[in-house]
Every structure is written in structure tokens, then in C-alpha cells.
């Protein structure tokens, strides 16, 4: 079932049959493309002033703090949910045990 299947060639090697007619190719006329317009505004590198560097660092720090606060709050939500489910499981276990004793 998982063995590879090798196709069998019904014709001997070296004997090929053309599959399509080949017409002689004609070369199309060359297309002239206009030269691109020169750029009017030269692009320079981005230069950071000390004030913008401080603002960039402060923005990055704020993003890190916000993402950290969101992740910690999600972790706390999961921990609180797990603790409450554990308390409910213990209470249900005690109730079932009391019902089985016939009290």
C-alpha cells in the first residue's frame, strides 16, 4: 500500500513523440520605455535629536509597561479562576461524601 509506484514507459528509450507543433518564432519589435523622471526630493537618513531620542525611549518604555500590565492581569485572572474552581471542587466533594454517608 505504501510502496512507490514507478511508471512504465511503453516506448523504448530514445523514441519520442512530439506533443505539439512548433512554429518558427519571430522576434517582436523592441519596445522603447521612457526614462524615469528624476526624483525631486532627495531622501536623507533619519536624524534623532536628543529630545526625540528621549521621547522615543519613553514611548518604548510606556509600551513595555502597558503590555506587561496586560499580561500580568491575564495571569492573575487565570490564577483566580483556577483557585475558585478548586474551592468549588472541594465543596462539592464534601457535599457528595456527606450525601453518601446518609446524614
C-alpha positions as CSV (number, residue, x, y, z in Angstrom):
1,X,0.0,0.0,0.0
2,X,2.8,2.4,0.9
3,X,5.2,1.2,-1.8
4,X,6.2,3.7,-4.5
5,X,4.8,3.1,-8.0
6,X,7.2,3.5,-10.8
7,X,5.5,4.4,-14.1
8,X,6.2,2.1,-17.0
9,X,7.3,3.6,-20.4
10,X,5.5,1.8,-23.2
11,X,8.0,3.1,-25.8
12,X,11.7,2.2,-25.9
13,X,14.1,4.9,-24.7
14,X,15.2,7.5,-27.3
15,X,11.9,7.2,-29.2
16,X,9.9,10.3,-28.5
17,X,6.6,11.6,-30.0
18,X,6.3,15.4,-30.3
19,X,3.4,16.7,-28.4
20,X,2.8,20.0,-30.1
21,X,3.6,21.7,-33.4
22,X,6.4,24.1,-33.2
23,X,6.1,27.1,-35.4
24,X,9.2,29.2,-36.2
25,X,9.4,32.0,-33.8
26,X,9.5,35.6,-34.9
27,X,11.2,38.2,-32.8
28,X,8.8,41.1,-31.8
29,X,9.8,44.7,-32.4
30,X,11.7,46.2,-29.4
31,X,9.6,48.4,-27.2
32,X,11.1,51.6,-26.1
33,X,10.5,52.6,-22.5
34,X,10.8,56.2,-21.5
35,X,13.4,57.0,-18.9
36,X,12.1,57.5,-15.4
37,X,11.7,61.1,-14.2
38,X,14.4,62.3,-11.8
39,X,13.5,62.5,-8.2
40,X,12.9,66.0,-7.0
41,X,13.3,65.3,-3.2
42,X,16.5,63.6,-2.1
43,X,16.0,61.1,0.7
44,X,18.1,61.6,3.7
45,X,18.7,59.5,6.7
46,X,16.6,59.9,9.8
47,X,18.4,62.1,12.4
48,X,17.4,61.9,16.0
49,X,17.8,64.9,18.2
50,X,18.4,64.3,21.9
51,X,14.8,65.4,22.6
52,X,13.3,63.0,20.1
53,X,15.6,60.2,21.3
54,X,14.3,60.7,24.9
55,X,10.7,60.7,23.6
56,X,11.3,57.5,21.6
57,X,12.8,55.8,24.7
58,X,9.9,57.0,26.9
59,X,7.3,55.8,24.3
60,X,9.0,52.4,24.1
61,X,9.1,52.1,27.9
62,X,5.4,53.0,28.1
63,X,4.6,50.3,25.6
64,X,6.5,47.7,27.6
65,X,4.8,48.7,30.8
66,X,1.3,48.6,29.2
67,X,1.9,45.2,27.6
68,X,3.4,43.9,30.9
69,X,0.4,45.1,32.9
70,X,-2.0,43.4,30.5
71,X,-0.1,40.1,30.6
72,X,0.1,40.2,34.4
73,X,-3.6,40.9,34.7
74,X,-4.4,38.0,32.4
75,X,-2.2,35.7,34.5
76,X,-4.0,36.9,37.7
77,X,-7.4,36.3,36.1
78,X,-6.4,32.7,35.2
79,X,-4.9,32.1,38.7
80,X,-8.1,33.5,40.5
81,X,-10.3,31.3,38.2
82,X,-8.3,28.2,39.0
83,X,-8.4,28.9,42.7
84,X,-12.1,29.4,42.7
85,X,-12.7,26.2,40.7
86,X,-10.5,24.3,43.2
87,X,-12.6,25.6,46.1
88,X,-15.9,24.7,44.3
89,X,-14.4,21.2,43.7
90,X,-13.6,20.7,47.4
91,X,-17.0,21.9,48.5
92,X,-18.8,19.6,46.0
93,X,-16.6,16.7,47.1
94,X,-17.5,17.3,50.7
95,X,-21.3,17.5,49.8
96,X,-21.2,14.3,47.8
97,X,-19.3,12.5,50.7
98,X,-21.9,13.7,53.2
99,X,-24.8,12.6,50.9
100,X,-23.2,9.1,50.6
101,X,-22.9,8.7,54.4
102,X,-26.6,9.4,54.7
103,X,-26.5,12.3,57.0
